[in-house]
Amino acid sequence: MTKYFFAILFISLFGGSAIAQEILTMPAFNKAVAEHYLNRQAVKNSATAITLPFYDDFSVISVAPSPSRWADAFVFVNTDYAKYPPSIGVATLDALDDKGALYPGAGPNSFDADYLTSRPIRLDSIFSPLHKAITRSDSVYFSFYYQPQGRTISPPSKKASLLLEFHSPGDNDTLINGNDTTYEPRWNLQWSTDGGVQVDTFAKPDNQYFRRVLIPITRKADSALYYKNGFQFRFHNIAALMGNSQPDWRNNGSHWNLDVVYLATGRSSHDTVLKDMAFADLAPSMLRNYEAMPFRQYRKNFINEMKDTLSVSIANLDNQNRNVSYKYDVRKNSLAPFFTYNGGSFTITPFSIDGYSDYKPFAKPPVNFLFPISNEDKVVFHIIHTLTPDPNPLYRSNDTIHFIQEFSNYYAYDNGSSEAGIGINNATGSYAVQFKLNDADTLRGMQIYYNPVIGGSNLNPIDLNVWNDAFGKPGQVVKTLSGITPINSGNLNEFIRYWFETPQLINPVTFPGLIFYIGWTQSSLENLNVGFDRYKDSHSKRFYNVDGTWEMSSAINYGSVMMRPIVGPENPLVVQKPQEIQHLTIQPNPVTDGNLIIKIPESWKNTSESQLEINIISSSGSRVFSGSFSNPINVTAFSPGFYMVLLTDKESGKKANGKLIIR
């Protein structure tokens, strides 16, 4: 995403499996959705219904669906959860509500979860080119693409299902309760499918990871019931989480991805009116091994660090062959392009028949350029891919994709967006990620993103380690930062940075092949839940050790852990060097009378309270208080539970944190 992008709250896996192993979990909280809920402004419902055609391929990524088309905001609009979609961006229905939290009834039994409801639609009239009443001869059809599971860990439970329902204005159920009479809109089931099918199995019959559903609204009964001003449709996710032994137990599950929702006249069972040529996936990195790396390391081996070819997904969503042109250009910062690749024009067959285009100048465009070499330490390049703009404005938002190639002071396999969490389950042990330099350099620290966890079970102290290499696996521990307490800042995908007091030289003597590993060692049995990018895979570079032997991460757990080594110049390029995070003493703790005193760390004794900022973060990852610091702190309005208190010196960047329990 783009990445869309997002921070996620996880509950530690419990019950079921007692096997000590690497464990991947899915979210029990979506921070991006929660922040959107808090920050969005109420949309005034217009009395005027929207007109045909109705079209949305969710390629405008905005967390929630567009209020110009949709009446609610329960689904999550993203670019990361779908596997091989027809158009970039999907709407994901899951077990999280519009506040980003698990539905109250979430569990192994079926429960009502997400809805995706259209705004009222004028299904009574056509307004262009002439205004006329809609009749059966206008051939009204509704279509969409859907997929179970996608890139998430588990398929929807067998008890789960996805439904499509229609509503006619004025068609209501009468509910009588004592002396009160209310009217509830009646929704008529048009289509449904059950869960229990893994996404690769779903795709096997015709090698299509998304299936298109086409529903005619052409019967005499349809015209009488639905050809009205105010017609609506909605998708409904009846969710059910797996049993205790499954990865989504007490975490988010029942994922369904929707794409290319289209309602219009003049259609048929052999539809040829969706003249949409679409990019279906994110723009790729130009680098062979990493998403990002230091520019000085790129300069030392720039030929081998560049990919030979890219992988670009282009789909023809029509049922007829369509001609399209494709190119990409490369720009330094916001300057004019210094390189343009022109793939020319080609006629592409329909996605519904052949999937993505396999025409090599489009699908596998060559990388026959190099980023200009300079002595700069931080450089940003923009790679912009474009298709011939579609003639219909409805379809143009998926005609351009953009990748930002950043060269800074860190290495990254991940793309900066956490869709899951990774760690060691039910065991003490170590976890490590491999990196390789092109030239001897200085390792100055590392940055890690931790998912917030309900109850703070991942806040046990850990040791951060640096290992050298031993035949392709972590060898000796060369450097350690001891007693580090994981912390989530409360901000979306914000990494916490740790700096070595004495930087570590990565040279061929101590680090054969200039290969090194960064990671952690834990003495707790709890899953640390480090952020995990499900989109970019680097499982062959990840290792874990729970019994004295290092094991490579399983290919099943594809993705990239969000840990990055900071390498290079003394003055970091991303942020100023912060001080070590200090521990806060909070009294009383637990607090019951609504007031507490925070004792400032001894090393901060000369710090004025006026330059301190306090943030209090709930166990769900939500920031419940932010402001200037002063004692005492009144927490009367806070619900009972677990909280993290974060104190920041606004001038120096120093941080201190502590746990708080309110009863």
Secondary structure, DSSP 8 states (H G I E B T S, - for coil): --S----EEB----SS----EEEEE--SEEHHHHHHHHH-------SS-EES-EEE---S--BS--TTTBS---SEEESSS-SS-SSS-EEEE-SB-TTSBB-TT-SSS-EEEEEEEB--EE-SEE-SSS-EE--GGG--EEEEEEEESTTSSS---TT-EEEEEEE-TT-EEEEEETTEEEEEE--EEEEEEE----HHHHHTTTT-SSEEEEEE--SHHHHHHHSSEEEEEEEEEEE----TTSTTTTS----EEEEEEEEESS--TT------EEE-S----SBSS-SBEEHHHHHHTHHHHB-SB----EEE-SSS-EEEEEEEEEEETTS--SEEEEEEEEEE--HHHH-S---HHHHS-B--------S-S-EEEEEEEEE---SSGGGGGGSEEEEEEEEESB-BSS-S--SEEEEEESS-EEEEEEEE-SS-EEEEEEEE-B--BGGGTT-S-EEEEEEEEETTEEEEEEEEEEEE-----SSTT--EEEEEEEEEEE-TTTSGGGEEEEEEEESSSS---EEEESSS--GGGEEEESSSSEEE--GGG-SEESEEEEES-SS-SSS------EE-EEESSSB-SSEEEEE--GGGTT--GGGEEEEEEETTS-EEEEEE--SSEE-TTS-SEEEEEEEEETTT--EEEEEEEE-
